[in-house]
Amino acid sequence: MGLFDWLRRLVAINGRRPRPNGYPSVTGAGTDLWTCWHRLVPMREQDLYSPTQLLRSPRQVPAAPGIYAWYFDALPRIPTANCYSVGRWRLMYIGTAPRNEDSSGNLRKRICKQHLGKSVSASTLRFSLAFLLQKELDLEITRRKQGDKSWWLGAAGEQSLTDWMCDHALVAWSAAPQPWEHEGRMVGVLGGALPLNIRGNTSNPLALRLKRDRTRWRKRCLGIE
Protein backbone atom coordinates (compact mmCIF):
# COMPACT_ATOMS: atom_id res chain seq x y z
CA MET A 1 0.00 0.00 0.00
CA GLY A 2 1.39 3.37 -1.03
CA LEU A 3 2.00 6.31 1.27
CA PHE A 4 -0.87 8.35 -0.21
CA ASP A 5 -3.32 5.49 0.37
CA TRP A 6 -2.38 5.51 4.05
CA LEU A 7 -2.63 9.29 4.29
CA ARG A 8 -6.16 9.09 2.92
CA ARG A 9 -6.99 6.44 5.50
CA LEU A 10 -5.54 8.52 8.32
CA VAL A 11 -7.62 11.51 7.27
CA ALA A 12 -10.70 9.27 7.13
CA ILE A 13 -10.14 8.18 10.73
CA ASN A 14 -10.84 11.73 11.89
CA GLY A 15 -14.08 12.01 9.95
CA ARG A 16 -15.74 8.60 9.99
CA ARG A 17 -17.74 6.93 12.73
CA PRO A 18 -16.63 3.49 13.92
CA ARG A 19 -18.50 0.37 13.03
CA PRO A 20 -20.85 -0.55 15.89
CA ASN A 21 -19.85 -4.20 16.43
CA GLY A 22 -19.43 -4.14 20.20
CA TYR A 23 -17.41 -0.93 20.43
CA PRO A 24 -18.57 1.98 22.62
CA SER A 25 -19.40 5.33 21.07
CA VAL A 26 -16.51 7.66 20.35
CA THR A 27 -16.34 11.18 21.74
CA GLY A 28 -13.81 12.72 19.34
CA ALA A 29 -10.11 13.15 20.25
CA GLY A 30 -8.87 13.36 16.65
CA THR A 31 -5.60 14.96 17.75
CA ASP A 32 -4.94 12.05 20.09
CA LEU A 33 -5.42 9.67 17.18
CA TRP A 34 -2.78 11.47 15.13
CA THR A 35 -0.35 11.22 18.04
CA CYS A 36 -1.07 7.50 18.38
CA TRP A 37 -0.57 6.81 14.69
CA HIS A 38 2.73 8.63 14.64
CA ARG A 39 4.02 5.93 17.00
CA LEU A 40 2.00 2.93 15.77
CA VAL A 41 2.86 3.24 12.07
CA PRO A 42 6.45 4.52 12.04
CA MET A 43 8.51 4.94 8.91
CA ARG A 44 11.60 3.24 10.35
CA GLU A 45 12.10 -0.32 11.58
CA GLN A 46 14.22 1.09 14.42
CA ASP A 47 11.04 2.48 15.98
CA LEU A 48 9.61 -1.02 16.46
CA TYR A 49 10.50 -3.19 19.47
CA SER A 50 11.44 -6.86 19.47
CA PRO A 51 9.74 -9.25 21.93
CA THR A 52 13.17 -10.48 23.00
CA GLN A 53 14.22 -7.09 24.35
CA LEU A 54 10.86 -6.54 26.02
CA LEU A 55 10.99 -9.89 27.80
CA ARG A 56 14.45 -8.97 29.07
CA SER A 57 13.35 -5.49 30.14
CA PRO A 58 9.53 -5.22 30.45
CA ARG A 59 9.73 -1.74 31.96
CA GLN A 60 10.38 -0.37 28.49
CA VAL A 61 6.62 -0.72 28.03
CA PRO A 62 4.67 1.77 30.17
CA ALA A 63 2.26 0.46 32.79
CA ALA A 64 -0.38 2.77 31.33
CA PRO A 65 -3.47 2.50 29.12
CA GLY A 66 -2.84 2.69 25.40
CA ILE A 67 -2.88 1.15 21.95
CA TYR A 68 -0.37 -1.29 20.48
CA ALA A 69 0.40 -2.63 17.00
CA TRP A 70 1.94 -6.00 16.10
CA TYR A 71 4.06 -6.47 12.97
CA PHE A 72 5.09 -9.84 11.46
CA ASP A 73 7.46 -10.81 8.67
CA ALA A 74 5.30 -13.74 7.49
CA LEU A 75 2.39 -15.94 8.50
CA PRO A 76 0.98 -18.98 6.68
CA ARG A 77 -2.32 -18.44 4.82
CA ILE A 78 -2.48 -14.73 5.69
CA PRO A 79 -2.76 -12.20 2.82
CA THR A 80 -0.58 -9.14 3.37
CA ALA A 81 -1.00 -7.14 0.14
CA ASN A 82 -3.00 -4.39 1.89
CA CYS A 83 -0.96 -4.32 5.10
CA TYR A 84 1.10 -1.29 6.04
CA SER A 85 4.79 -2.24 5.86
CA VAL A 86 7.99 -1.12 7.51
CA GLY A 87 10.76 -2.87 5.61
CA ARG A 88 9.87 -6.58 5.59
CA TRP A 89 7.48 -6.18 8.55
CA ARG A 90 3.71 -6.06 8.00
CA LEU A 91 1.20 -4.51 10.39
CA MET A 92 -1.36 -7.27 11.06
CA TYR A 93 -2.99 -6.52 14.41
CA ILE A 94 -3.86 -3.61 16.68
CA GLY A 95 -5.25 -3.82 20.20
CA THR A 96 -5.83 -1.84 23.36
CA ALA A 97 -5.08 -2.14 27.03
CA PRO A 98 -7.37 -2.13 28.85
CA ARG A 99 -10.13 -3.49 26.63
CA ASN A 100 -12.83 -1.26 28.14
CA GLU A 101 -13.48 1.09 31.05
CA ASP A 102 -14.29 -1.83 33.39
CA SER A 103 -10.88 -3.49 32.89
CA SER A 104 -7.70 -2.81 34.83
CA GLY A 105 -5.06 -3.84 32.28
CA ASN A 106 -2.24 -1.74 30.87
CA LEU A 107 0.21 -1.88 27.99
CA ARG A 108 2.99 -3.64 29.91
CA LYS A 109 0.71 -6.35 31.25
CA ARG A 110 -1.01 -6.90 27.90
CA ILE A 111 2.12 -7.03 25.74
CA CYS A 112 4.65 -8.68 28.05
CA LYS A 113 2.52 -10.94 30.27
CA GLN A 114 -0.35 -11.91 27.98
CA HIS A 115 0.72 -11.68 24.34
CA LEU A 116 4.19 -12.94 25.24
CA GLY A 117 2.99 -14.93 28.25
CA LYS A 118 2.26 -18.50 29.16
CA SER A 119 -1.25 -19.19 27.85
CA VAL A 120 -3.06 -18.74 24.54
CA SER A 121 -6.31 -18.50 26.51
CA ALA A 122 -5.26 -15.04 27.77
CA SER A 123 -4.63 -13.51 24.33
CA THR A 124 -6.79 -13.49 21.20
CA LEU A 125 -3.72 -12.66 19.11
CA ARG A 126 -1.70 -15.48 20.66
CA PHE A 127 -4.57 -17.93 20.07
CA SER A 128 -4.77 -16.90 16.40
CA LEU A 129 -1.02 -17.32 15.95
CA ALA A 130 -1.14 -20.76 17.57
CA PHE A 131 -3.89 -21.86 15.18
CA LEU A 132 -2.03 -20.58 12.12
CA LEU A 133 1.26 -22.14 13.24
CA GLN A 134 -0.11 -25.41 14.65
CA LYS A 135 1.55 -27.58 11.98
CA GLU A 136 4.78 -25.63 11.72
CA LEU A 137 5.33 -25.67 15.51
CA ASP A 138 3.47 -28.93 16.27
CA LEU A 139 1.03 -27.21 18.62
CA GLU A 140 -2.03 -28.70 20.28
CA ILE A 141 -4.54 -27.31 22.76
CA THR A 142 -4.68 -29.24 26.04
CA ARG A 143 -6.16 -29.01 29.52
CA ARG A 144 -3.92 -27.69 32.25
CA LYS A 145 -5.10 -30.46 34.58
CA GLN A 146 -7.39 -33.45 34.25
CA GLY A 147 -10.96 -32.21 34.57
CA ASP A 148 -9.85 -28.57 34.59
CA LYS A 149 -11.70 -26.16 32.28
CA SER A 150 -8.64 -23.99 31.64
CA TRP A 151 -6.62 -24.72 28.49
CA TRP A 152 -3.26 -23.90 26.93
CA LEU A 153 -0.57 -25.34 24.63
CA GLY A 154 1.40 -27.00 27.40
CA ALA A 155 4.64 -25.52 28.70
CA ALA A 156 6.71 -26.61 25.68
CA GLY A 157 4.10 -25.44 23.18
CA GLU A 158 3.67 -22.03 24.79
CA GLN A 159 7.43 -21.54 24.84
CA SER A 160 7.70 -22.53 21.17
CA LEU A 161 5.09 -19.92 20.29
CA THR A 162 6.86 -17.22 22.31
CA ASP A 163 10.17 -18.14 20.66
CA TRP A 164 8.53 -17.85 17.24
CA MET A 165 7.22 -14.39 18.12
CA CYS A 166 10.69 -13.34 19.23
CA ASP A 167 12.01 -14.31 15.80
CA HIS A 168 9.15 -13.13 13.58
CA ALA A 169 7.35 -10.23 15.31
CA LEU A 170 7.90 -6.61 16.31
CA VAL A 171 5.60 -4.31 18.27
CA ALA A 172 4.91 -0.61 18.73
CA TRP A 173 2.66 1.19 21.21
CA SER A 174 1.30 4.55 22.22
CA ALA A 175 -0.09 5.52 25.61
CA ALA A 176 -3.60 6.99 25.32
CA PRO A 177 -6.55 7.66 27.64
CA GLN A 178 -9.65 5.57 26.89
CA PRO A 179 -7.83 3.61 24.17
CA TRP A 180 -10.83 1.35 23.44
CA GLU A 181 -12.52 4.31 21.76
CA HIS A 182 -9.61 4.75 19.34
CA GLU A 183 -9.51 1.03 18.54
CA GLY A 184 -13.10 1.11 17.34
CA ARG A 185 -12.36 3.91 14.89
CA MET A 186 -9.14 2.32 13.65
CA VAL A 187 -10.64 -1.12 13.04
CA GLY A 188 -13.72 0.45 11.50
CA VAL A 189 -11.63 2.29 8.91
CA LEU A 190 -8.60 -0.01 8.53
CA GLY A 191 -10.12 -3.43 9.19
CA GLY A 192 -9.50 -4.70 5.68
CA ALA A 193 -5.78 -4.09 6.17
CA LEU A 194 -5.61 -5.76 9.61
CA PRO A 195 -5.82 -9.50 8.88
CA LEU A 196 -5.57 -10.71 12.50
CA ASN A 197 -8.12 -8.36 14.10
CA ILE A 198 -11.37 -10.20 14.80
CA ARG A 199 -13.49 -8.02 17.08
CA GLY A 200 -15.50 -5.50 15.08
CA ASN A 201 -13.69 -6.34 11.83
CA THR A 202 -16.66 -6.94 9.54
CA SER A 203 -14.81 -5.47 6.54
CA ASN A 204 -12.36 -8.38 6.54
CA PRO A 205 -13.82 -11.80 5.57
CA LEU A 206 -10.79 -13.52 7.08
CA ALA A 207 -11.81 -12.39 10.57
CA LEU A 208 -14.97 -14.50 10.89
CA ARG A 209 -13.32 -17.49 9.26
CA LEU A 210 -10.33 -17.27 11.58
CA LYS A 211 -12.57 -17.00 14.65
CA ARG A 212 -14.63 -20.02 13.55
CA ASP A 213 -11.64 -22.19 12.63
CA ARG A 214 -9.77 -21.41 15.87
CA THR A 215 -12.78 -22.49 17.91
CA ARG A 216 -13.14 -25.71 15.92
CA TRP A 217 -9.46 -26.50 16.44
CA ARG A 218 -9.70 -25.93 20.19
CA LYS A 219 -12.81 -28.09 20.53
CA ARG A 220 -11.28 -30.85 18.42
CA CYS A 221 -8.12 -30.88 20.54
CA LEU A 222 -10.13 -30.98 23.76
CA GLY A 223 -12.62 -33.54 22.47
CA ILE A 224 -15.69 -31.39 23.06
CA GLU A 225 -17.16 -31.25 19.54
C-alpha angles and dihedrals in degrees: 000000000000126000093251091053089056093046089054090050092049091052089049091055090066094051108035130079118235122254109263100232099132098314121124120242117278123236100199122260096158092161090056089053092055090051091050094049092050087065100033097052104035124175094227131062088219089071092063122084128226120229089231094063092043093052089051093047112018093173089077085079112069119241088231138104116273151116127281135193128208122210126194133188094215143346129185116255094002118124112221104175093110097039121114108248136207105189106308092341121102125202105234107156141028127187144165138233117239102027094216142349092278094058127087101205128123138194096268094050094044098047103034104030103031110025091037094028139102106278136051088206090072097054131049090199092050091049091052092049091049091053093048093046099039094113097038093051098028093239128173133177114240141170117263090224135003108280092007117132094213117096140194142149095270122256094285094045094049091049091050090053093049090048090052091052090050089056101038109027141069129184140204130188144185127202112234137163114246092004094178088073092057092047091059092054094044095049091043092057102028102031094115089059095047104075097179099047111103108167111085093351100129092145091068116068090197091067098067092041092050092049092050096045094047091054092048091050092050093048092047092051092048095043095237101122 
